[in-house]
């Protein structure tokens, strides 16, 4: 049985914040794959992307995800994890995938550091381009999609916890 919940979505969708709250609600552990990458690479995400490029960053991200062998955790992923088929297959195997869906307008309101945030993208890609490209991937992999526009993170976590009660109440 899948004993983890993985949160996917765009940067700024609230994965890390909702993940911590959800972990508290469910008495689960919490892992943020972006933090794992930073710890293991000894660099900020943006530094890795600047030095190695977005494709190399995605390979690093996928390798970190493939190492996960955990139970009863909330996993907050980086927004680009959906580019890695092997990573997503692994996450699907060990967890329920929940997409935190936020409109482009709301993300633009939330994010003011697009250039330095550590978003794996090609240099000529705008935030809108990244959003359009990733949305279909998030929908493809999601077991559940939660609309998070104008909803406080605690309410999002409550909504998810109530909808996945059968999974976590093994």
Secondary structure, DSSP 4 states (H G I P E B T S, - for coil): ---EEEEE--TTS-HHHHHHHHHHHHT-EEEEHHHHHHHHHTS-HHHHHHHH-HHHHHHHHHHHHHT---SSEEEEPPGGGGG-HHHHHHHHHHEEEEEEE--HHHHHHH-S-TTTS-----TT--HHHHHHHHHHHHHHH-SEEEE-TT--HHHHHHHHHHHTHHHHT-
